[in-house]
Amino acid sequence: MNETLLGLLAFVPLLLAGVLLIGFRFPAKVAMPIVFIVTALIGLLAWEIPFNRILASTFQGLIQTASLLWIIFGAILLLNTLKHSGGIAAIRNGFSGISPDRRVQALIVAWLFGCFIEGASGFGTPAAVAAPLMVALGFPALAAVMVGMMLQSTPVSFGAVGTPIVVGVSGGLDRAGITETLEANGSNWETFFQLITSEVAITHGIVGILMPLILVTMMVRFFGANRSWTEGLSIAPFAIFTGLAFVIPYMLVGVFLGPEFPAMIGAMIGLAIVVPAARKGFLLPKDTWDFPESSSWPDDWIGNLQIKVDEVTDRAPMSVFRGWMPYVLLAVFLVISRTMPPVEDALTSLSFAWNNILGEEGVSGSLEPLFLPGGIMVMVVAVTFFLHRMTPARLTSAISESSKTLLGAGFVLIFTVPMVRILINSGVNDADLVSMPVAMARLVADGVGDVYPLFSPAIGAIGAFIAGSNTVSNLMLSDFQFNVAEQLGVSTAMMVALQAVGAAAGNMIAIHNVVAASATVGLLGQEGTTIRRTILPTIYYLIASGLIGLIAIYVIGVSDPLLGG
C-alpha cells in the first residue's frame, strides 16, 4: 500500500472521533464505540492484524480502564465524602476572610486551591469544585466557569496524582520495545520515564508563571464594570508572585520526586506562601477590585445554583483545619506509599496481572488496587468517616453519588482505551506493515519537517479537546509523537513531553469539561462563550510550549537515552 495512503488510513480513527464529537456533536458514549469498531476493522482488513491480537489488545485496554476507573472513583468519592461531612463548606469558609479583592480571591481559590484539587483528583474535578466555591463567594457563575477552566492547564499533566503521565504516557508508549532499545544503549525505562516527567515539569513551569496573571486579567476584562485590561494588570506583581510560588516547588518536585506530586505539593507550598502574603498586603495594589453590583449583571452571567452555606445543618460548623485534613492526609499517604519501599511492597503485594494475554507476546496488563491512587483515596475516605464524625447514611450517599458519576465515564473509557491499545499493538501483523502510530508519524514528519516540535503541543491539545482528557490524549498520541521524533532524529522524550504539555492545555477548551463545570453552577447553554474566551490562553500555552520545544531540541540539544545521548 502507498505510504501516504497508509498514513491517512491510520489517521481515520482520530479524525472520525473528531468529526463525530465536534462536527455531529455526538455524545462520547455514542461516538467512541463507533470509533473502536472502525479501528478494529481497519486493523483486521488493512493491517491484517490477527483477530487474536485485536482481542488481546482489547482485554489489555480493559485492564487499563479498570485502573483508570478505580482512580476516578477514589477521587470522586473523596470529594463527595467531604461534601456530605461538611468539609467542603469549612474549606470555603476559610477562603472568604483572606481578602475582599476579587482578583486575590480568584488567584487563591481558583488557581492555588484549584491546582491542589487537580493534583489530588483531576478528571475535570477542579473546575467542578472551584466554580461553585467562587459562586458561593459572590462571583458571577459565568466568570467562575471561565476562571475554573483556565486553572486546568499547568497542573493538569500531574493531575489525579500523576495519572496523565503514569497511566497516559507509559500506557500510550510501546514500553516493551522502548525498554529493549534503552537497555541496548545502557539505559533503562525508569531513567527515560523520569526524563519525560522532568521535561514536562520544566516546560509547564516556564509557561505557567504567567497563567495566574492571564486568568485574573481576563476575569477583570470580561466581568468588570469598566471592561478594562489595565485593572487586571495592576495586580501583576502579586499575580506573578503567585505563579512563581506554585511553579518553583512544582518543577522541583517533578524533577526530583516524580509525576505523582508536583501539582499537589506545588499548590500546598503556594498556598502556604501566598495566603499569609495576601493577608499582609504584600505586593497588592492600593485599589480593591470587585464585580459590578449583582443587580446589574446580565442574565447570561447568572446560574441557577442555590448556594447552601452549610449542607450539614444538624451539627456545629467544622474548623477549616479539620476540613482540610483529608487532603493533607492524602498528600502524606501518597508520598509515603511512593517513597518508602516497605510500604510500597506491601501495597503492591495485591496485584492482578495477565501476562502475554491470549498468548500474544508483549500484550500484558496488571491492576494494583491498593497501590493505585484510587486505593489510597478510599483509605483516606475511611479515615475521614471517623475524623469528621460522619453518619453511615452520609457516607452511603457519597458512595452512591460517586458510583453513578463513574458509570458515565466508565462506558466511554471501555471503548476508548482498548481502541488505543489496538493502535499501539498494530505493529505485529500479517501484512508486514509498520504500526498505525508509526504510519501517522511518517506522514506528518514528511509533511511538516524539522519545525514539527512547534506543532507538537497543538496535536496533544486536539487530542484532549476530542477526548476531554489529558490522560486519554496521551494514551492515543504519545506513541505517535514518539515516532515523529524518531523520524526526525530528535529527542523522543522531549517530543512526548510536549504532547503531555499540549494535552494539558487542551483541557481549557475540552467541551465536556466546560459542560461539567457549567452544570455545577446551574449555567448551561453558555459553553460556546466560555470556549471562545478560554481559547485565548490555550493559544498562548501552545505557542509558548512549542517554542520551548524548538529551543530545547535544536538550540540546547536536549539529551535522549534512546539516541545514545
Secondary structure, DSSP 8 states (H G I E B T S, - for coil): --HHHHHHHHHHHHHHHHIIIIIS---HHHHHHHHHHHHHHHHHHTS---HHHHHHHHHHHHHHHHHHHHHHHHHHHHHHHHHHHTHHHHHHHHHHTS-S-HHHHIIIIIIIIHHHHHHHT-TTHHHHHHHHHHHHHT--HHHHHHHHHHTSSTTGGGHHHHHIIIIIIHHHS-HHHHHHHHHHTT--HHHHHHHHHHHHHHHHHHHHTTHHHHHHHHHHHHHSTT--HHHHHTTHHHHHHHHHHHHHHHHHHHHHT-SSSHHHHHHHHHHHHHHHHHHTTTT--SS------GGG--GGG-------S-S--SS----HHHHHHHHHHHHHHHHHHHH-HHHHHHHHTS-EEE-SGGG-TT--EEE-TTTSHHHHHHHHHHHHHHHTT--HHHHHHHHHHHHHHHHHHHHHHHHHHHHHHHHHGGGS-TT----HHHHHHHHHHHHHGGGHHHHHHHHHHHHHHHHS-HHHHHHHHHHHHHHHHHHHTS-HHHHHHHHHHHHHHGGGG-HHHHHHHHHHTT--S-HHHHHHHHHHHHHHHHHHHHHHHHIIIIII----GGGT-
